[in-house]
Amino acid sequence: MLVNNRNIYIALFWLILVTTFATYYGGVSSSSINPFALTEIQSVIIYELRLPKIFTAILVGACLTLSGHLFQILLSNPLAEPGLLGVSSFSSLFIILGAALFSFLNIRYDVFFLILSASLGAFLAVTIIFQLAKILGQYSSSALILSGISLTTFISALTSWLIFYSENDQLRTFNLWLLGSFEHVTYAQLLFISLVALICIVIAMYKSNDLNLLYLGDQNANLYGVKVNRLRKYMLIIASALAACAVALGGVIAFIGLLVPHATRMKFGHDNRFILPILIINGATCMIIIEWISRTSMYLQLPLGLVTATIGGPFFLLILFKHFKNQGL
């Protein structure tokens, strides 16, 4: 079993590696490229334009996928996802509010405050969702999803109004970012947010066995010594922080956190000790492909959120119908 697992990890690693080089070294020019003898233009294109995007795609895809998977386990809801729960929308709103405040105070809005703003928004969204779910029905699928969609719609509208009526030129540049974009990501942002995401990933893997016990239900997990309420609270913070990392880098990108975990679990099962690394690799690979589609499908680069919504929307409906059918609704 361990040998098979290792072979799968190696195969997936080579898949993401080949996809990366095929996507980002291909098409720089019609001639072949020697990585050790790049022209000045080729060097700028690869190291200043494409490599930041590939690293961002890997990080955003991994964070969204793992965040969605954790939300689905912790809320016992296969439809839970950062975008549908309103977590991404709240994060984006707080980032924009932070940018407006720091601009007014004439203070530099660096990456630390960027991720702090996004995280505060994500934590607030989860808190509100929990309170609404308790009122409407304890963590039921319909209550959570309807609450999340309502929050997402309201917060997205509020964010759009804020940008539309803003006289701050910096805020107006957030329009494209809100739809999903990897433009203007710096290596400093990547480094800091990568460290935050890595800490969250390590904690999630460390708690993978406890997460497995949640499949048995809260009461049975308690019998095995898992402090369910504490675990759920801490891991919701981790899931929210991962979503905040993704939003801080790439804006609001929906459905990655829903579709990739479902597809991965269908193929590799539900054992978190095994599938968490696969989820990370699959999410990164998927995001690389999405970025390539958005960059090459039209004369102008499409927003990433538009591509994921177009692809993910129909699959979300299929998952929704299947879930309600299983519940006899």
PLY file of the C-alpha trace (Angstrom):
ply
format ascii 1.0
element vertex 329
property float x
property float y
property float z
element edge 328
property int vertex1
property int vertex2
end_header
0.00 0.00 0.00
2.82 2.42 0.90
4.56 1.66 -2.39
1.35 2.32 -4.32
0.83 5.58 -2.43
4.36 6.70 -3.17
3.94 5.88 -6.87
0.76 7.95 -6.97
2.48 10.92 -5.33
5.40 10.66 -7.77
3.06 10.45 -10.77
1.06 13.47 -9.61
4.26 15.43 -8.92
5.49 14.80 -12.46
2.05 15.72 -13.80
2.18 19.15 -12.20
5.82 19.60 -13.21
5.18 18.76 -16.88
2.03 20.90 -16.91
3.97 23.82 -15.48
6.77 23.72 -18.02
4.45 23.01 -20.95
2.24 25.93 -19.99
4.83 28.54 -19.11
7.84 27.79 -21.28
5.68 26.94 -24.27
4.66 29.91 -26.33
7.27 32.44 -25.22
8.34 32.56 -28.84
8.12 30.43 -31.91
11.76 29.44 -31.56
13.15 26.97 -29.08
14.25 28.37 -25.73
17.49 27.60 -23.99
16.88 28.17 -20.26
20.62 28.82 -19.79
20.88 31.41 -22.58
17.78 33.55 -22.36
17.55 36.90 -24.09
16.67 39.92 -21.97
13.08 39.91 -23.24
12.67 36.17 -22.61
14.13 36.58 -19.13
11.63 39.34 -18.29
8.71 37.32 -19.66
9.62 34.16 -17.76
10.98 35.46 -14.45
8.91 38.63 -13.99
5.64 37.73 -15.71
5.16 33.97 -15.90
6.95 32.52 -12.89
5.06 34.70 -10.38
1.84 33.53 -12.02
2.77 29.86 -11.91
3.74 30.08 -8.24
0.54 31.98 -7.53
-1.54 29.40 -9.41
0.05 26.56 -7.43
-0.52 28.30 -4.10
-4.07 29.51 -4.82
-5.16 26.14 -6.20
-3.74 24.26 -3.23
-5.26 26.66 -0.68
-8.73 26.71 -2.24
-8.85 22.93 -2.61
-7.70 22.15 0.91
-9.95 24.87 2.36
-13.00 23.48 0.56
-12.19 19.94 1.67
-11.85 21.01 5.30
-15.11 22.97 5.23
-16.91 19.93 3.80
-15.62 17.70 6.62
-16.05 20.16 9.48
-19.56 21.19 8.47
-20.55 17.66 7.41
-21.71 19.25 4.19
-20.52 18.14 0.73
-21.63 21.47 -0.77
-19.49 23.67 1.50
-16.90 25.78 -0.33
-15.25 29.16 0.44
-17.01 30.92 -2.42
-20.47 29.52 -1.69
-20.16 30.10 2.06
-19.34 33.78 1.61
-15.82 33.42 2.99
-14.16 34.65 -0.21
-16.53 37.62 -0.53
-15.95 38.73 3.05
-12.18 38.40 2.59
-12.25 40.54 -0.55
-14.42 43.19 1.16
-12.04 43.45 4.11
-9.03 43.68 1.78
-10.65 46.61 -0.04
-11.70 48.30 3.20
-8.15 47.89 4.48
-6.73 49.39 1.29
-9.10 52.36 1.58
-8.22 52.91 5.25
-4.47 52.69 4.72
-4.69 54.99 1.70
-6.62 57.54 3.76
-4.03 57.32 6.55
-1.22 57.45 3.97
0.25 54.21 5.31
1.79 51.52 3.12
-0.59 48.55 2.70
1.98 45.74 2.83
1.47 42.00 2.59
1.12 41.52 6.35
-1.90 43.80 6.54
-3.21 42.31 3.28
-3.40 38.79 4.70
-4.57 40.11 8.09
-7.51 41.91 6.44
-8.41 38.84 4.38
-8.24 36.57 7.43
-10.45 38.84 9.54
-13.04 38.85 6.77
-12.90 35.06 6.46
-13.27 34.53 10.22
-16.23 36.92 10.37
-17.91 35.10 7.48
-17.59 31.72 9.20
-18.94 33.15 12.45
-21.98 34.65 10.72
-22.60 31.45 8.75
-22.56 29.40 11.96
-25.01 31.70 13.69
-27.37 31.72 10.70
-27.12 27.94 10.39
-28.03 27.50 14.05
-31.10 29.68 13.56
-32.21 28.04 10.31
-31.30 24.45 11.20
-28.22 22.91 12.72
-25.67 22.80 9.87
-28.22 21.46 7.37
-27.09 21.62 3.76
-29.85 23.92 2.61
-29.42 26.30 5.58
-25.66 26.62 5.12
-25.72 27.03 1.36
-28.65 29.47 1.31
-27.04 31.49 4.09
-23.73 31.52 2.24
-25.24 32.48 -1.11
-27.25 35.27 0.54
-24.15 36.62 2.24
-22.09 36.32 -0.94
-24.67 38.23 -2.97
-25.00 41.01 -0.40
-21.27 41.41 0.27
-20.41 41.30 -3.45
-22.94 44.06 -4.11
-21.57 46.11 -1.20
-18.01 45.68 -2.48
-19.02 46.73 -6.01
-20.77 49.85 -4.70
-17.68 50.71 -2.66
-15.41 50.47 -5.70
-17.85 52.17 -8.07
-18.27 55.28 -5.94
-14.69 55.45 -4.78
-12.54 58.38 -5.89
-9.45 56.41 -4.96
-7.65 55.20 -8.08
-6.09 52.32 -6.14
-9.51 50.92 -5.26
-10.64 51.06 -8.88
-7.80 48.70 -9.80
-9.48 46.03 -7.66
-12.20 45.51 -10.30
-10.23 42.92 -12.29
-8.81 41.34 -9.13
-12.33 40.76 -7.76
-13.11 38.58 -10.79
-9.96 36.53 -10.28
-6.55 37.65 -11.46
-2.89 36.86 -10.80
-1.64 40.19 -12.13
0.59 42.37 -9.95
1.50 39.57 -7.51
5.00 40.15 -6.16
7.58 37.67 -4.93
7.41 39.28 -1.48
3.67 38.60 -1.30
4.20 35.05 -2.52
6.89 34.35 0.07
4.94 35.65 3.06
1.60 34.08 2.09
3.35 30.80 1.22
4.70 30.63 4.78
1.21 31.23 6.22
-0.29 28.60 3.90
2.48 26.10 4.70
1.80 26.39 8.43
-1.91 25.77 7.80
-1.17 22.77 5.57
1.19 21.21 8.13
-1.42 21.60 10.89
-4.12 20.06 8.67
-1.88 17.07 7.91
-0.98 16.69 11.59
-4.70 16.51 12.43
-5.58 14.22 9.50
-6.34 11.21 11.72
-8.67 13.27 13.93
-10.39 14.55 10.80
-10.96 10.94 9.74
-12.78 10.27 13.00
-15.23 13.10 12.27
-16.66 10.90 9.50
-18.05 8.70 12.31
-20.05 11.57 13.78
-19.34 13.84 16.73
-20.47 11.39 19.39
-18.34 8.50 18.11
-15.35 10.79 17.58
-15.63 11.87 21.21
-15.54 8.22 22.26
-12.18 7.87 20.47
-10.78 10.77 22.48
-11.23 13.57 19.94
-12.27 16.89 21.45
-14.67 17.61 18.62
-15.68 21.18 19.46
-12.08 22.27 19.92
-10.96 20.46 16.77
-13.77 21.96 14.72
-13.05 25.47 15.99
-9.31 25.28 15.31
-9.66 23.62 11.92
-12.29 26.15 10.83
-9.69 28.82 11.57
-7.21 26.88 9.40
-9.75 26.50 6.56
-10.61 30.20 6.75
-6.94 31.21 6.74
-6.30 29.07 3.65
-9.23 30.72 1.87
-7.92 34.14 2.92
-4.49 33.32 1.45
-6.10 32.41 -1.87
-8.23 35.56 -1.98
-5.32 37.81 -1.03
-3.37 36.57 -4.04
-5.98 35.85 -6.69
-9.27 37.47 -5.76
-12.58 35.63 -5.71
-12.29 32.30 -7.58
-15.25 30.01 -7.05
-15.85 26.25 -7.37
-12.21 25.06 -7.20
-12.76 24.28 -3.52
-15.86 22.27 -4.40
-15.04 20.34 -7.56
-11.43 19.27 -6.93
-12.12 17.72 -3.48
-15.13 15.83 -4.86
-13.20 14.49 -7.85
-10.22 13.54 -5.67
-12.31 11.69 -3.09
-14.17 9.79 -5.83
-10.85 8.48 -7.13
-8.71 8.10 -4.00
-11.16 7.70 -1.12
-11.67 9.67 2.08
-8.60 8.84 4.20
-7.16 12.27 5.02
-3.77 10.81 5.89
-3.49 9.83 2.24
-5.52 12.30 0.19
-4.43 15.65 1.66
-1.18 15.73 -0.40
-3.15 14.58 -3.47
-5.69 17.34 -2.93
-2.91 19.93 -2.82
-1.32 18.63 -6.02
-4.64 18.30 -7.85
-5.71 21.78 -6.81
-2.43 23.28 -7.97
-2.59 21.44 -11.31
-6.20 22.46 -11.86
-5.43 26.11 -11.17
-2.49 26.07 -13.58
-4.78 24.74 -16.32
-7.46 27.32 -15.50
-4.90 30.13 -15.75
-3.68 28.78 -19.08
-7.25 28.66 -20.42
-7.93 32.22 -19.31
-4.69 33.45 -20.90
-4.96 31.69 -24.27
-8.68 31.36 -25.05
-9.32 34.97 -26.13
-7.42 38.00 -27.43
-7.81 39.53 -23.98
-7.08 37.51 -20.86
-10.28 36.30 -19.23
-10.82 36.73 -15.48
-10.07 33.47 -13.69
-13.35 33.59 -11.79
-15.25 33.73 -15.07
-13.51 30.58 -16.32
-14.07 28.64 -13.10
-17.72 29.72 -12.90
-18.34 28.66 -16.50
-16.77 25.25 -15.94
-17.83 24.75 -12.34
-21.43 25.95 -12.48
-22.87 22.92 -14.30
-20.86 20.52 -12.13
-22.12 22.26 -9.00
-25.70 21.68 -10.17
-24.92 17.98 -10.72
-23.45 17.66 -7.22
-26.43 19.56 -5.79
-29.00 17.34 -7.51
-27.12 14.19 -6.49
-26.94 15.35 -2.88
-30.64 16.17 -2.67
-31.52 12.91 -4.41
-29.55 10.96 -1.81
-31.47 12.79 0.90
-34.76 11.89 -0.77
-35.67 15.50 -1.56
0 1
1 2
2 3
3 4
4 5
5 6
6 7
7 8
8 9
9 10
10 11
11 12
12 13
13 14
14 15
15 16
16 17
17 18
18 19
19 20
20 21
21 22
22 23
23 24
24 25
25 26
26 27
27 28
28 29
29 30
30 31
31 32
32 33
33 34
34 35
35 36
36 37
37 38
38 39
39 40
40 41
41 42
42 43
43 44
44 45
45 46
46 47
47 48
48 49
49 50
50 51
51 52
52 53
53 54
54 55
55 56
56 57
57 58
58 59
59 60
60 61
61 62
62 63
63 64
64 65
65 66
66 67
67 68
68 69
69 70
70 71
71 72
72 73
73 74
74 75
75 76
76 77
77 78
78 79
79 80
80 81
81 82
82 83
83 84
84 85
85 86
86 87
87 88
88 89
89 90
90 91
91 92
92 93
93 94
94 95
95 96
96 97
97 98
98 99
99 100
100 101
101 102
102 103
103 104
104 105
105 106
106 107
107 108
108 109
109 110
110 111
111 112
112 113
113 114
114 115
115 116
116 117
117 118
118 119
119 120
120 121
121 122
122 123
123 124
124 125
125 126
126 127
127 128
128 129
129 130
130 131
131 132
132 133
133 134
134 135
135 136
136 137
137 138
138 139
139 140
140 141
141 142
142 143
143 144
144 145
145 146
146 147
147 148
148 149
149 150
150 151
151 152
152 153
153 154
154 155
155 156
156 157
157 158
158 159
159 160
160 161
161 162
162 163
163 164
164 165
165 166
166 167
167 168
168 169
169 170
170 171
171 172
172 173
173 174
174 175
175 176
176 177
177 178
178 179
179 180
180 181
181 182
182 183
183 184
184 185
185 186
186 187
187 188
188 189
189 190
190 191
191 192
192 193
193 194
194 195
195 196
196 197
197 198
198 199
199 200
200 201
201 202
202 203
203 204
204 205
205 206
206 207
207 208
208 209
209 210
210 211
211 212
212 213
213 214
214 215
215 216
216 217
217 218
218 219
219 220
220 221
221 222
222 223
223 224
224 225
225 226
226 227
227 228
228 229
229 230
230 231
231 232
232 233
233 234
234 235
235 236
236 237
237 238
238 239
239 240
240 241
241 242
242 243
243 244
244 245
245 246
246 247
247 248
248 249
249 250
250 251
251 252
252 253
253 254
254 255
255 256
256 257
257 258
258 259
259 260
260 261
261 262
262 263
263 264
264 265
265 266
266 267
267 268
268 269
269 270
270 271
271 272
272 273
273 274
274 275
275 276
276 277
277 278
278 279
279 280
280 281
281 282
282 283
283 284
284 285
285 286
286 287
287 288
288 289
289 290
290 291
291 292
292 293
293 294
294 295
295 296
296 297
297 298
298 299
299 300
300 301
301 302
302 303
303 304
304 305
305 306
306 307
307 308
308 309
309 310
310 311
311 312
312 313
313 314
314 315
315 316
316 317
317 318
318 319
319 320
320 321
321 322
322 323
323 324
324 325
325 326
326 327
327 328
